[in-house]
Amino acid sequence: MGQTLVEKIISENIGKPVRAGETVVVNVDFAGLHDGSGPLLVRLMNERGYQNEEVFCSDKILFANEFGPVPTREIANEHALTRDYAHKHKCHWEEGGTGHVHAHIYEDFLKCGTVCIVGDSHTTVHGAFGCFATGCGSTDMVAVTRFGKTWIKVPETFRINVTGILPKGVYSKDIMLKLASIIKSDQAIYKSLEFRGETISSLSLEARLTLTSMGVDVGAKNAIMETDEKTLDFMRRVGREKDYKKISADAEADYERVIDINASSLEPLVSVPHYVENVELARSCKNQKVNMVFIGSCTNGRVEDLHIAAEILKGKKIAPGLRLLVIPNSRSVYLECMRDGTLLALAEAGAVIEGPNCGPCMGVHQGIPGDGEVVVATQNRNFKGRMGNPSASIYLSSPAVAAATALTGFITDPRDVMK
């Protein structure tokens, strides 16, 4: 019997065939931590007497301050703790304002077909490169950091077949929201989501990253795709063509469940408060007034996302009384969008542009909404309190819906404002 993508990757990693349901110890090919998980890891390493012990491979570990420049003395001290540890052990380190931990990993380090473990739940994003990538807590990251190993129960796989041509105004975020409406937040727990089909093949690598980043938001252990010429093109652009590898599943692989999505029938969608699975048509929410729009996050803060928003907003002004916050998700995205005029177009429309960081998505930095305010955000979660204020309401959308909403001040189907 053939193997799914996850079964093939883990089999190669440990040197013997595996099947879903087996529990194995894998070799970690790359590991990362941010300023939420990093300080916890450092303290645990100290508690266990590992503070002076070598890490498993300093060149395979990244510590990144993804929350941006520090807003308080307490957070500054947390950063100092992690910074000192990273430098002492000669690990990779990235300061605040340079981007998300995941953007650093797939832009600078990730190799196709490998095992990537990060102290962050949205590690599933790296599955767009044909990787088994998943997050884990700081306790498990002790073993990862010290020994380069962790245990994995090989997940069963849902095959997600997406076919058809995406209509005008519909993007990969809408595909993911549609999937969330089908499997909810409890049906894919500890599953692998394997995205297949002609629509997936037609998407840019940036668009695919939106899908895999939200795998965890429907409970999945990881989300993954086969690699192809689009993957290779991305690797060439970031100067790492040598790290590309063709990864594909076997035709006779065994899937626990197959879900078919007809992309050509999709419309612009939003997730309404307070769960990702609460999905409605954007046009059905047209009477919902909005106070703030956030375009960014590890889900939709890449060049393509900002281009989509700028195409809608260029030469126009955002609605009076509305705040628009735009945060590129890495320094390379920031610089490219600065050079090509995207950030200028967004700023002239009324956007506040921040340096690369998580922004309000984690509720720990600039952009936290006020009491009773309504936000449309391109991030991945809309749980109560996610953006730092439990009395605010968050609607999730694509960059196109977010930009259209910024123009009108109400949740807007982008087809109503697109040329």
C-alpha positions in Angstrom: 0.0 0.0 0.0 1.2 3.5 -0.8 2.0 6.3 1.6 0.7 9.7 2.3 3.0 12.7 2.3 3.5 12.6 6.0 4.1 8.8 6.1 6.8 9.2 3.4 8.6 12.1 5.1 8.7 10.5 8.5 9.7 7.1 7.0 12.7 8.8 5.3 13.5 10.7 8.5 13.8 7.6 10.7 15.0 5.2 8.1 12.2 2.7 8.1 8.6 2.6 6.8 5.9 3.9 9.1 2.1 4.0 9.0 -0.5 6.3 10.5 -1.0 5.5 14.1 2.6 4.5 14.9 4.5 6.5 17.6 8.1 7.2 16.6 11.0 9.4 17.6 12.0 11.7 14.7 15.2 13.6 14.0 14.5 17.4 14.0 16.0 19.0 10.9 15.2 22.6 12.0 13.9 24.1 15.2 12.7 27.6 16.1 11.4 29.6 19.0 10.0 33.1 19.4 9.8 35.6 22.2 6.8 33.8 23.7 8.2 30.3 23.7 11.9 31.3 23.9 12.1 32.6 27.5 10.1 29.6 28.7 12.6 27.3 27.0 15.6 29.0 28.5 14.2 28.8 32.0 13.4 25.1 31.5 16.9 24.5 30.2 18.3 26.2 33.3 16.0 24.2 35.6 17.2 20.9 34.1 20.8 21.9 34.4 21.3 22.2 30.6 22.2 25.9 30.6 25.9 25.2 29.9 25.3 22.1 27.7 25.6 22.3 24.0 22.4 22.4 21.8 22.0 19.6 19.3 23.1 21.8 16.4 23.4 25.6 16.7 23.1 26.0 12.9 19.6 24.3 13.0 18.1 26.5 15.7 16.6 29.9 15.4 15.5 32.3 18.1 13.4 35.2 16.7 11.9 38.3 18.4 8.8 38.4 16.3 6.7 40.6 18.5 8.6 43.6 17.4 10.4 46.4 19.4 9.6 46.0 23.1 6.8 48.0 24.7 7.7 47.4 28.3 10.7 46.8 30.6 9.4 43.3 31.5 9.3 42.2 27.9 12.7 43.8 27.2 14.1 41.6 30.0 12.5 38.5 28.4 14.1 39.3 25.1 17.5 39.9 26.9 17.2 36.4 28.5 16.6 34.7 25.1 19.1 36.9 23.2 21.9 36.0 25.7 21.1 32.3 25.4 21.0 32.3 21.6 24.3 34.2 21.4 26.0 32.0 24.1 25.0 28.8 22.2 25.8 30.3 18.7 22.2 29.8 17.5 20.6 32.0 14.8 19.0 35.1 16.3 16.7 37.7 14.7 15.8 41.0 16.4 12.4 42.6 16.6 11.1 44.3 13.5 12.6 41.8 11.1 9.7 39.4 10.8 7.8 36.4 12.0 9.8 33.3 13.2 8.2 31.3 10.4 9.0 33.8 7.7 12.7 33.7 8.7 12.6 29.9 8.6 11.1 29.4 5.2 12.9 32.4 3.6 16.4 31.5 5.0 16.6 27.9 6.3 13.9 25.4 5.4 14.6 22.5 3.2 11.8 20.7 1.4 10.8 17.3 2.7 12.3 17.8 6.2 11.0 17.8 9.8 10.5 21.2 11.3 9.5 21.8 14.9 8.9 25.3 16.3 7.6 26.5 19.7 4.5 28.0 18.0 1.3 26.5 16.8 1.4 27.9 13.3 4.4 25.9 12.4 2.0 24.0 10.1 2.8 26.8 7.6 5.9 25.1 6.5 4.0 22.2 5.0 3.7 24.3 1.9 7.3 23.1 1.2 6.4 19.5 1.6 7.6 19.4 5.2 6.3 17.6 8.2 6.0 20.8 10.4 4.3 21.1 13.7 4.4 23.2 16.8 5.1 22.0 20.4 5.2 23.4 23.9 8.3 24.6 25.6 8.7 21.4 27.7 9.0 19.3 24.5 11.2 22.0 23.0 13.8 21.1 25.7 14.4 17.7 24.1 14.3 19.3 20.7 16.9 22.0 21.5 19.2 19.7 23.6 19.0 16.5 21.6 17.4 17.3 18.3 14.7 14.7 18.7 11.0 14.5 19.5 8.2 11.9 19.6 5.5 12.0 17.0 2.4 9.9 16.6 2.1 9.6 12.8 -1.2 11.3 12.0 -4.0 10.0 9.8 -4.5 12.1 6.7 -7.5 14.0 5.3 -7.0 14.6 1.6 -8.4 18.0 0.6 -9.1 18.0 -3.2 -9.6 21.6 -4.5 -10.6 21.9 -8.1 -11.8 24.7 -10.4 -10.7 28.2 -11.2 -11.0 30.8 -8.4 -13.5 33.5 -9.4 -12.7 37.2 -9.3 -12.3 38.5 -5.7 -11.8 35.0 -4.3 -8.4 33.9 -2.8 -6.7 31.0 -0.9 -8.0 32.5 2.4 -11.5 31.8 1.1 -10.6 28.2 0.4 -9.4 27.8 3.9 -12.4 29.4 5.5 -14.6 27.2 3.4 -12.7 24.1 4.7 -13.1 25.4 8.2 -16.9 25.6 7.7 -16.8 21.9 6.6 -14.6 20.3 9.2 -15.2 22.8 12.1 -12.6 22.9 14.9 -12.9 19.4 16.2 -13.0 16.9 13.3 -9.3 17.3 12.2 -7.6 17.1 15.6 -4.2 15.5 15.3 -4.8 14.9 11.6 -2.7 15.8 8.6 -4.4 17.9 6.0 -3.0 17.0 2.5 -4.0 19.7 0.0 -4.3 18.4 -3.6 -5.9 19.3 -6.9 -5.6 21.6 -9.9 -6.5 24.7 -7.9 -3.7 24.1 -5.4 -1.3 23.6 -8.3 -2.3 26.9 -9.8 -1.7 28.9 -6.6 1.5 30.7 -6.0 3.7 29.5 -3.1 2.6 32.6 -1.1 -1.0 31.7 -1.5 -0.4 28.1 -0.5 1.3 29.4 2.7 -2.1 30.9 3.7 -3.7 27.5 3.6 -1.0 25.6 5.5 -0.6 28.3 8.1 -4.2 27.8 9.2 -4.0 24.0 9.4 -3.7 24.2 13.2 -6.7 26.5 13.4 -9.0 23.6 12.4 -7.2 21.3 14.9 -4.8 19.6 12.5 -1.3 18.4 13.5 0.1 19.6 10.3 -1.0 20.7 6.8 1.0 19.7 3.8 1.3 19.9 0.0 3.4 18.3 -2.8 6.2 20.4 -4.1 6.4 21.5 -7.7 7.7 24.2 -10.0 6.0 26.9 -7.9 7.9 25.7 -4.9 11.2 25.7 -6.9 10.5 29.2 -8.2 10.1 30.4 -4.6 13.3 28.7 -3.5 15.2 30.3 -6.4 13.9 33.8 -5.4 15.2 33.4 -1.9 18.6 32.0 -3.2 18.1 28.5 -2.0 17.4 26.4 -5.1 19.7 23.6 -3.6 17.2 23.1 -0.8 14.4 22.2 -3.2 13.3 18.6 -3.4 10.4 17.0 -5.2 7.9 15.6 -2.7 4.8 13.6 -3.7 2.4 11.2 -2.2 1.8 7.7 -3.7 -1.3 7.3 -5.9 -2.5 4.4 -3.8 -2.1 6.1 -0.4 -4.7 5.5 2.2 -6.7 8.5 3.4 -9.0 8.6 6.4 -11.2 11.1 4.7 -11.5 12.8 1.4 -13.0 16.3 1.1 -13.8 17.9 -2.2 -14.0 21.7 -2.7 -15.2 23.3 -5.9 -13.2 26.5 -6.0 -15.1 27.9 -8.9 -18.3 28.1 -6.8 -16.7 30.0 -3.9 -17.5 33.6 -3.0 -15.6 36.0 -0.7 -16.0 34.8 2.9 -15.5 35.9 6.5 -15.3 34.1 9.8 -17.6 35.9 12.2 -16.9 36.1 16.0 -15.7 34.1 17.9 -14.7 31.0 16.0 -12.9 30.4 12.8 -15.5 27.9 11.7 -18.3 30.5 11.9 -18.2 31.3 8.2 -20.5 33.6 6.3 -20.5 35.2 2.9 -18.9 38.7 3.0 -21.9 40.2 1.3 -24.2 38.8 4.0 -22.4 40.9 6.6 -22.6 44.2 4.6 -24.4 46.0 7.4 -21.7 45.4 9.9 -19.8 48.6 10.7 -16.1 48.2 11.3 -13.7 50.3 13.4 -10.4 48.8 12.4 -8.9 46.8 9.6 -5.6 44.8 10.1 -3.8 43.5 7.0 -0.8 41.3 8.0 0.1 38.3 10.2 1.9 35.1 9.4 -1.2 34.1 7.4 -1.6 37.1 5.1 1.3 39.5 5.4 3.3 38.5 2.3 4.0 40.5 -0.9 1.1 39.0 -2.8 -1.3 39.9 0.0 -0.2 43.5 0.2 -0.3 43.8 -3.6 -4.0 42.6 -3.5 -4.8 45.2 -0.9 -2.9 48.0 -2.7 -4.7 47.3 -6.0 -8.0 48.0 -4.3 -6.9 51.0 -2.2 -4.5 52.8 -4.6 -5.6 56.3 -5.4 -8.4 56.1 -2.8 -9.0 56.9 0.8 -10.1 54.7 3.7 -13.5 55.4 5.3 -13.6 58.4 7.8 -13.2 57.2 11.4 -11.7 53.8 10.4 -8.2 52.8 11.3 -6.1 50.7 8.8 -3.0 48.9 10.1 -0.7 47.2 7.6 2.2 45.0 8.8 4.5 43.1 6.3 5.5 39.7 7.8 9.2 39.9 7.0 11.9 42.4 6.2 12.2 41.1 2.7 8.5 41.6 2.2 8.7 45.1 3.7 11.6 46.1 1.4 10.1 44.7 -1.8 6.8 46.4 -1.1 8.7 49.6 -0.3 10.6 49.5 -3.6 7.6 48.7 -5.8 5.4 51.4 -4.3 2.9 49.2 -2.5 3.6 50.6 0.9 3.4 54.2 -0.4 0.0 53.4 -2.1 -1.3 52.0 1.2 0.0 54.8 3.3 -1.5 57.4 0.9 -4.8 55.7 1.3 -4.6 56.2 5.0 -2.9 53.1 6.3 -0.4 53.1 9.2 2.5 50.9 8.2 4.5 49.1 10.9 7.8 47.3 10.7 7.5 43.5 10.4 6.0 42.0 13.6 3.0 40.1 14.9 1.1 43.3 15.7 -2.3 42.9 17.3 -2.8 39.3 16.2 -1.3 38.1 19.5 -2.7 41.0 21.5 0.7 42.0 22.7 1.7 44.9 20.5 0.4 48.0 18.7 -3.1 47.9 17.2 -5.1 46.4 20.1 -8.8 47.3 19.6 -10.9 49.3 22.1 -13.9 48.0 24.1 -16.8 47.0 21.8 -14.9 47.7 18.6 -15.2 45.6 15.5 -12.1 44.5 13.6 -11.7 42.9 10.2 -8.3 41.1 10.1 -6.4 38.9 7.8 -4.9 36.9 10.7 -5.8 33.3 11.5 -7.8 33.4 14.8 -10.8 35.4 16.0 -11.3 33.9 19.5 -12.6 36.2 22.1 -9.7 38.3 23.4 -7.3 37.2 20.7 -6.3 40.7 19.8 -5.9 41.7 23.5 -9.4 42.9 24.3 -12.1 40.3 25.1 -14.9 42.9 24.5 -13.8 43.4 20.9 -15.2 41.4 17.9 -12.9 40.0 15.2 -14.0 39.0 11.7 -11.4 37.1 9.6 -11.0 37.7 5.9 -8.8 37.7 2.9 -6.7 40.8 2.1 -9.2 41.7 -0.6 -12.2 41.7 1.8 -10.1 43.6 4.3 -9.1 46.3 1.8 -12.6 46.7 0.5 -13.9 47.0 4.0 -11.4 49.7 4.7 -12.8 51.7 1.8 -16.4 51.6 2.9 -16.3 51.2 6.7 -18.6 48.2 6.5 -17.8 44.6 5.7 -17.6 44.6 1.9 -17.5 42.0 -0.8 -14.4 43.1 -2.8 -16.1 42.5 -6.1 -18.2 45.6 -5.3 -15.1 47.9 -5.4 -12.7 46.0 -7.7 -12.1 47.4 -11.2 
